[in-house]
């Protein structure tokens, strides 16, 4: 085993967090596989992926900006994202990392509010973006596929709640 040191407490915590999420990554394989997992193997999962835009990102790129009104939802194919919050008057702090298979941005979509955190690329990443305009069009023109997107978002949110609950101390 041995003793390990890091240049800062944040670096040490990041190392530990990454080891935890690597063992509990939300999904493995391609984005279409993840969509099928979240959508309970719905036959139209691949069709949903065809509506998304593939985006390649580099470390330091800002995927989501805190305070913005955007409602796009992202599916992380590869890489790692950091979720960073900044309390009013406080120091920005990384509160979580998102591993491949993660869904990002669905909370603002449902709460219809401003984005609550910055999401920054930590490792080279590929994300698939489901733009708000496509989601809105599905609501008008393809209610079945729109229902699938909502089921996927709901399941992704439920998984996030379960992961958070596992990190809370038991009483």
C-alpha positions in Angstrom: 0.0 0.0 0.0 2.3 2.8 1.1 1.8 6.5 1.9 0.5 8.8 -0.8 0.7 12.6 -0.8 -1.1 15.2 -2.9 -0.3 18.9 -3.4 -3.6 20.0 -1.8 -6.6 18.7 0.1 -8.8 19.2 -3.0 -6.4 17.1 -5.1 -6.5 14.3 -2.5 -10.3 14.4 -2.3 -10.5 14.5 -6.1 -8.4 11.3 -6.2 -10.6 9.6 -3.7 -13.8 10.7 -5.4 -12.6 9.5 -8.8 -11.7 6.1 -7.3 -15.2 5.9 -5.9 -17.0 7.0 -9.1 -14.9 4.7 -11.2 -16.3 1.8 -9.3 -19.8 3.1 -9.4 -19.9 4.7 -12.9 -23.6 5.1 -13.9 -23.2 3.2 -17.0 -20.7 1.6 -19.3 -20.5 1.3 -23.0 -21.9 3.6 -25.6 -24.4 6.4 -25.1 -27.0 4.4 -26.9 -26.4 1.5 -24.5 -26.8 4.0 -21.6 -30.0 5.4 -23.1 -31.3 1.9 -23.4 -30.4 1.2 -19.7 -32.1 4.4 -18.5 -35.1 3.9 -20.9 -35.7 0.3 -19.8 -34.6 -1.0 -23.2 -37.1 1.1 -25.1 -36.9 0.3 -28.9 -36.6 4.0 -29.8 -33.5 4.7 -27.7 -31.2 4.8 -30.7 -33.7 7.1 -32.5 -33.2 9.6 -29.6 -29.5 9.5 -29.9 -29.8 10.4 -33.6 -31.5 13.7 -32.5 -28.4 14.7 -30.4 -25.3 16.7 -31.4 -22.0 15.0 -30.6 -19.5 17.5 -29.0 -15.8 17.0 -28.3 -14.4 18.9 -25.4 -11.0 19.5 -23.8 -9.9 20.0 -20.2 -10.9 23.5 -19.0 -13.8 23.8 -21.4 -17.0 25.1 -19.8 -20.0 22.9 -20.7 -22.6 24.6 -18.5 -22.4 28.1 -17.0 -23.9 28.8 -13.7 -26.7 31.4 -14.0 -27.4 30.7 -17.6 -31.0 30.0 -18.8 -30.0 27.1 -21.2 -32.1 23.9 -20.9 -30.0 21.6 -23.1 -29.3 18.2 -21.5 -26.0 16.4 -22.0 -25.1 12.7 -22.0 -21.4 12.0 -21.1 -20.0 9.4 -23.5 -16.3 9.6 -22.3 -14.1 11.8 -20.2 -14.9 13.4 -16.9 -16.7 16.6 -15.9 -16.5 18.6 -12.7 -19.5 20.2 -11.1 -18.5 23.5 -9.4 -20.6 25.6 -7.2 -19.9 29.0 -5.8 -21.9 30.2 -2.8 -22.7 33.9 -2.8 -19.5 35.6 -1.7 -17.8 32.2 -1.3 -15.0 30.4 -3.0 -15.9 28.1 -6.0 -15.7 24.5 -5.0 -15.9 21.2 -7.0 -18.7 19.2 -5.5 -18.7 16.2 -7.7 -17.3 14.6 -10.8 -19.4 13.1 -13.5 -18.2 9.8 -15.1 -19.2 8.4 -18.5 -22.8 7.5 -18.6 -23.8 10.5 -16.6 -26.7 12.8 -17.6 -26.0 16.5 -17.0 -28.3 19.5 -17.2 -31.7 17.8 -16.6 -32.3 19.6 -13.3 -32.5 23.1 -14.9 -34.8 21.6 -17.6 -37.3 20.5 -14.9 -37.0 23.4 -12.5 -37.1 26.0 -15.3 -34.6 28.1 -13.5 -31.1 29.2 -14.1 -28.3 26.7 -14.1 -27.1 26.2 -10.5 -23.5 25.2 -11.1 -20.7 25.4 -13.6 -19.8 22.1 -15.3 -16.1 22.1 -16.5 -14.3 19.4 -18.5 -11.6 17.7 -16.3 -10.5 15.1 -18.9 -11.0 15.1 -22.7 -14.7 14.4 -23.2 -17.3 13.5 -25.7 -20.9 14.5 -24.9 -24.1 14.2 -26.7 -26.4 17.3 -26.4 -30.1 17.1 -26.6 -31.0 20.7 -27.2 -34.0 22.4 -25.7 -35.4 23.1 -29.1 -35.4 19.3 -29.9 -37.0 18.5 -26.6 -39.7 21.2 -27.2 -40.3 19.8 -30.8 -40.8 16.3 -29.4 -43.3 17.6 -26.9 -45.3 19.0 -29.8 -44.8 16.4 -32.5 -43.7 13.1 -31.0 -45.2 12.5 -27.6 -44.0 9.0 -27.3 -40.3 9.9 -27.8 -40.8 12.9 -25.5 -42.2 10.5 -22.8 -39.0 8.4 -23.3 -36.8 11.4 -22.7 -38.7 12.2 -19.5 -38.4 8.6 -18.3 -34.6 8.7 -19.0 -34.2 12.1 -17.2 -36.3 10.8 -14.2 -34.3 7.6 -13.9 -31.0 9.5 -14.1 -32.2 11.9 -11.4 -33.2 9.0 -9.2 -29.8 7.4 -9.6 -28.1 10.7 -8.5 -30.3 10.8 -5.4 -29.4 7.2 -4.6 -25.7 7.8 -5.0 -26.0 10.9 -2.8 -27.9 9.0 -0.1 -25.2 6.3 0.0 -22.7 9.0 0.8 -24.6 10.3 3.8 -23.8 9.0 7.2 -26.2 6.5 8.7 -27.9 7.5 12.0 
